[in-house]
Amino acid sequence: MDVTWLGHACVRLRGKEGVVLMDPCGRSTGYNIGKQTADIVTASRRDAEHCAVESIAPPHRLLDAPGEYEIGGILLRGVQTDAQKKRADGAAPERNIAFVLELDELRICHLGDLDHTPTQGLIEELSDLDILFTPIGGHGSLDAAGAAEVISLLQPRLVVPIRYQTDASTLELDPLDLFFKQLGRSATEAQTRLSVTRSTLPDITQVAVLDYRK
């Protein structure tokens, strides 16, 4: 399976069964993901940060609600993880959907805008992960400390950080280096694309940094 980070919380997964595009972001985030094609599009929230479907050429299947799905041999599950923190404007917390999918014999989870430590029930639903996409930039979702705690609870074999400050981002987010400081590790070199198979997964949790610049 090939993994590409297109910016913000948007990642593209290309496997033998098809292409899954997760949380397509609009230009208001500072990123231009171009015109994409995908078999399946998942959106953790229904806003311009996570559901810019105008960037995705038809046909595709959009999933933006909790439930279990099987599309073209790809198994997906949307798990509702409503925000717990109040928004800055005082509005009610928004719904967030974390998606778990199985592609190329890999179990993958995209946390969307998760902003709190998962309950025991949620941990069980998100268990046995090979790859975890987690926000780390705070300001509405997990910050470095929160992401580190979630990683320790879920123990995925590979972690890919998303939704943090870059030269392109127009949103107020924390930078990547705070995440590595929290983990007590040195930052790894960014890759433009990540190729993963079950046989190449690390034995213990590792972090892979992707570059949105193509």
N, C-alpha and C positions, 0 to 999 in steps of 0.2 A: 504494500500500500504506500502511496506517495502522499505526503502531507505538505501543504503550502499555507503559509499565513499571509492573508491579504491585507491585514491591518485591523486595528481595534480588536473586536472579538470574532472576526471573520476568518474561518479556516476552510480549506477545500481538501477533501479526502477523495483520492482516486484509487479505487480497488477493482478487482476483477469483476465484481457484480455491478459496478456503476460508480457514479460520482455523487458525493454528498457535500453540499455547501452549507455551512453552519453560520448563522448570525450575519448575513450580508449587511454591511454598513454603508450608510449614505455619505455623500461628500461633506455633510455638515460636521463629520468627525475629523475631517482633514485628510482622509484617504480617498483615493479613486481606485476602486477595484475593477474598473473597466466593465466590459460586457462579458458576463460569465454564462456558461452552460452547465447544467447539472440535472441529474435524474431526480434528486430529492433535495429540498431546501428546508432547513430547520430554523426556527426563530424562537429564541428564549423570551423575547418581549416583542410586542407589536408597535415598534417605534423605529425612527430613522437610524438609530444606532445598531439595531439588530434585525430589522425586517425590511431592508431596502430592496424589495423584490423587483423593482423597475430595472435593476442591474442584471437580472437573470432572464435570459432568453427562454421563451416557451419552446416545447412543453416541459413542465416540471411539476412535481408534487410538493406542495407547501404543507409543512407540519408546524403548527404553532399552538398546540393544545396538548394537555396530558392524555396519555393513552398508549396502547400497544399497537404497533403497525408492522406489516411485512410487505415490502415493496420491492419487486424484482429480485427476490432472494435476500434482501437486506432486512434484518430485524432491528427495529427501533422501539424505544420506550421513552415517552415524555413524562417526567416526574415533576409535579408542581412543588416549588420551593419558594413560596411567597416571601417577599422582602419583609424584614422585621424592623429595619431602621426607618424612622420618619424622613421624608424628603425635605430638602432645604426650604422648599416653598410651602411646607406645611400640609401638603396633599397626602392622601392615604398612600401607604406603600403599594407598589405595583406587583402584579403577578410575575413570577419568573418560572420558566420551564427549563430544567436540566434534561439533556437528552443523552441516553445511553444507547449505543448501537453496536452491532456485530458486523464487521467487515473484514474479509480476508483472514478469518479465524482470529481476529483481534477484538477485544472488548474495550470500547472507547467511550469516554464521557466528556461532554462539554457542559460546564457548570453555568453558562450564561452569566447572569448578574447576581449570582449567589452572594449574599452579604452577611451571612452568619454561620456559626459552627453548626454542622448538621446534627439533627437529633439521631438517636440510636436507630430509629426506624429508617431514617433516610440513609444512614451509613450502610445499613443492610441492603437497601435498594441499589446503592451505588458501589457495591463491593466487587472484589475480584477484577479490578481494572488493569488493563495493560497500558493504556494511554489516558492521561487526564489533561484536559485543557482547562486551566483555572485562571480567573482574573486575579491580578495582584496589585492593581493600581489604586485601590480604595475609591473614595469619593462616590459612594453609591453601590460599591461591591466590595469583595474581599480585598483587604490591604495585604502587605507583606506578611505580617504576623498571622492574620487570619488564614491566608493561603497556606502558610507553613503548618498551621494546626490541622487544616483539612487534609493536607498531604500525609501528615503523620497518622491520621485516623483512617484514611482510605488506602494508603500504602500502594499506590500504583507503581508500575515498573518504569514508566516514563512519564515525565511531566513537561508540558509545553505551556509556558506562561503567555497570557494574552491580556489585553485591556490595560496597558500601562503607557506612560508618557514616552513619546518619541519625537523626533524632529518634525514629523508630519502632524501629530495629534493636535487638535484645537481645543480639546477638553482638558480640564484640570485633573490630572492623574499623577500618581507617584511614579518615579522612574524605576527601571529594572534593577539598578544596583542595590536598592533597599531590600529587594527580595533576596538577593544572594547574601547580603549581610545578615539578614534574618536567619538564613539557612546555615550560615557559617561556612560558606563555600566561595571559591573564586568563580567569577563569571566565565561562562563558556563562550567560545566564538560562535557568532550567529551563522546559520546556514540558510541558503535560499530555498532549499527543499529538503525534506526528510523522507527517506525511504525506510520502511519498517516491515519486517516479517516476524513471525513468531520465533523463528530461530535466532534472530538478531536482537531480541529484547534483552535488556540488561537483567542480571539476577537480582540486583538491588536497585532501589529508586535512583534514577538519574534525571537531570534536567537538560532539555534540548531547547536552545534558543533559535528562533527563526527570524529571518529578516524580511520585512514587508516589501523591500525595494527589489524589483526584479530587473 
